[in-house]
Amino acid sequence: QVQLVESGGGLVQPGGSLRLSCAASGSIYSIDAMGWYRQAPGKERELVATISSLGSTNYADSVKDRFTISRDNAKKAGFLQMNSLKPEDTAVYLCNADLWLSRDLEREYWGKGTSVTVSS
C-alpha cells in the first residue's frame, strides 16, 4: 500500500526545536512536489511550506526564517525542521505529496498527521 507517514511530533517548550519526517512507502517511483500543512483544533487547515521536485521552497509568512522544508529523494522522504517554536505553532502537521506510481501515473497523497504541542 502506498502511503505517507509522518513522525517526529511531540511536546516542546517555546523556543525549542523539532524535526518532522514524512516517509513515503510502498511501490512508488519518485516523489514530485511535497508540502506540509497544519491544522489546529477548531481552525482551518493552512499551508506551512512546500518544496518542488528540484528543491524550490515556499513558506507561509508565519513560519519564514524559523522553519525549513527539505527532502531526500534517495530515501523518498521529506522533512520539516522547526526552530524557535511558538505556542501558536501548536497543531497537527500533515504531509502532502504528489507521488509517481508509474511512468504514467501521478497521484496526490496525504499522511494522517503528527501532533505538535508547544507549551511551557
GIBEL-V262177 format. One record per helix or strand of 2 or more residues. SS is the DSSP state (alpha for helix, beta for strand). FROM is the first residue (numbers start at 1). LEN is the number of residues. If there is no record, write none. Layout:
# GIBEL-V262177
SS:FROM:LEN ; SS:FROM:LEN
This chain:
# GIBEL-V262177
beta:3:5 ; beta:10:3 ; beta:18:8 ; beta:30:10 ; beta:46:6 ; beta:57:3 ; beta:67:6 ; beta:77:6 ; alpha:87:3 ; beta:91:10 ; beta:106:5 ; beta:114:5
